[in-house]
Amino acid sequence: MIPYSTQDINEDDIRAVERTLRSGWLTQGPAIEKFEKAIAKKVGAKHAVAFNSGTAALHAAYFAAGVGKGDEVLVPAITFAATGNAALYLGATPVFADVDSTTGNMDVKDAARKITKKTKALVPVDYAGRPVDLAAFRALAKKHKLVLIEDGAQSLGASYRGKPVGSQADMTMFSFHPVKSITTGEGGVIVTDNERYCRLLKLFRSHGITRDAHFVKESEGPWHQEMHALGENYRITDIQAALGESQLKRLDSFVAKRAAAARRYPTLLKNLPIILPPPDTAAAESAWHLYPVQVPAEKRRAIFEALRAAGIGVQVHYLPVYRHPYYQKLGYKKGLCPNAEHFYAGEISIPLFPGITQKQQKFVADTLRRILTLI
Ligand SMILES: *Cc1c(COP(=O)(O)O)cnc(C)c1O
């Protein structure tokens, strides 16, 4: 099966993990800060706080933004469920904005329409690795005094207006799941320039307990520590951080390989009755996490099944989050975001990863061409 996305692990990665295992530090050791410093530097942010998943990182970011009971968090309908779920964890309500039909990214105008007095945070997602129109979202966040949290789970290595994603929102999340730009097995990070957010993120990551500063009680001795908030154990391990730091060295090459493969598809898929994702622009260079094509909705299932049967590991990204049974039970109704539902109905993500060969891409394209003439 040719997967829709997959990791690239080399001998350097394996040696980095091995060294860590021999170092005596499995967790809470020096590899974590080293990885955080490297990520922050790479994306041009002051601080990075690493977590044991991207989902944990989002949860912590919403906490740091002050999201709580009664608040609303504005998220796009087309995203992985975690973007909405993290609001629910804190007793807040995710509000879904519709998406742009060509990019699948959150529609700025619909987001603006859905802002209320309760809206606390604005969370656009860089769908498929393509950066959202950050200038527009920044303006919207500023106007309504919202915290702008970019869900860049898919866009590490992308750039917007010549600057890396991660340097232009109040907080940006990256995921290190194996299908994403780089991997730590499971893992995630928040990057930010804001000192206060950084402190709150670290607090939340480790049970809400602080060991070093900002005590409210008088110190009772060198062992003194205080719990200030109901945090979690969301710590990443040194083993994972060492893998991440090693992977990060190849980020540019991973993204370049993904982009080169993405540029090959339009020629291979020429004259087919499908819509391809738009190419990079001067303003937005994608990390090309996915290659999402739109096929006729009424044939999507048959095409999907035929591709899988041919050994091509296609996937669908995503069912609009509010259409999951859990969200339906909460009262969200079908039809809430028409563009998102239309986008979902015809979407298939075809294989794209750093190691994909031209031969594999040709096989994917030839197979799709053959299927489309039959179905
Ligand atoms: C992968 C992903 C997440 C969650 O990250 P995990 O590391 O899998 O927890 C959140 N949002 C989006 C858009 C993602 O693609």
The ligand as a Gaussian input file, in Angstrom:
#p B3LYP/6-31G(d) Opt

LIG

0 1
 C       -2.662000      16.233000      13.527000
 C       -3.543000      17.386000      13.857000
 C       -3.882000      17.741000      15.183000
 C       -3.537000      16.896000      16.362000
 O       -2.199000      16.607000      16.515000
 P       -1.762000      15.253000      17.284000
 O       -0.276000      15.407000      17.379000
 O       -2.165000      14.109000      16.395000
 O       -2.429000      15.232000      18.587000
 C       -4.621000      18.881000      15.385000
 N       -5.030000      19.653000      14.364000
 C       -4.757000      19.336000      13.086000
 C       -5.233000      20.222000      11.990000
 C       -4.026000      18.184000      12.784000
 O       -3.778000      17.861000      11.505000

